[in-house]
Amino acid sequence: MNIVIRKEKEKDYKNIFKVNKLAFGQEDESRLVEQIRSTDNFIPDLSLVAEVDNNIVGYILFSKIKILGSSIFDTLALAPMAVLPKFQGLGIGSELIKEGMEKAKELGFNSIIVLGHKDYYPKYGFKKASGWKIKCPFEVPDEAFMAIELSDKALEDKAGIVVYPDEFMETD
């Protein structure tokens, strides 16, 4: 199977909405992507699709967030990451994560925060954010709130609380 990872295009929006909806069984993540696209936190180069046979089967988005501690530090949120159910378990999510992390580093970002499955993200180097004394602004299991340093000691002395933009907090 040939997986192509590329930057999203405007013509992909409908298919990206569908991938997120089918992967999560609801439209919340699809709506989140649409909301983030309309803000300054959106980074077009970090909105990636995975194609198999010219069909979009996966999607990942990294957007700007902040850590509020002794100062305000910039970081990225990995959310959402979705793969169509019939394509899950084939390495597509892995390719999206690896390509996204590489692009983020190329763009000068030093760290990423994710709220995700405790057994999935650590294989890419994510660790509990609490290890850097970085906290989630809402109640989540400690092992599900993770971070990764894209450059050496990027999160050292960055203790604080993650500040998600309003679009992450909106629910219908």
Phi, psi and omega in degrees: 000128179263115180258125177250124176254128180211165176293141178296155174238159181304324180294348180273347190307315182297318179290325177295318177304313182296317179300313180296317181298314181289322181292323183260351180070022180195175183257000184304312181292324177298317179292323178301314179301313180300319180292316181297321180304333184267012183241172175287350180278349181282134178239102184308323181289349181246024173245098192244144175246155172247129179244142170231126183052043179064017176246134178287121181239352181207163183205146173215146178226132171243128180226163185286135171221180182227156170246123180259111178225230177294338172220185175254126183243137177277143175208185178240150170257134171264104180184130352270171170230124186219144175226136177308138184311317184287352178251003180288149179083009182251007178092004182291316177300319178300316180296319178298314181296311182298314180295318179297317179294320178297314179296319179300316179295317178301326180279359176094010176278144187252346183203162180221141175247140176219142169252107187202188184292126185297339180261352184264306188288331178302334180291350176258004178104359178290141179230164178304128180297333180298338176298336176256009183062037176258127186246152174276146181284356177222167186288117176217157175298136183306319184287348180267346181258107191233165178216161174219142175266125177269346173225156185305125177059029182299330182257002178299133181064026179250020180309140178161195181249137179288135177250108177272142175298161183307323184300334177285335185266348183283132175229146180269000000 
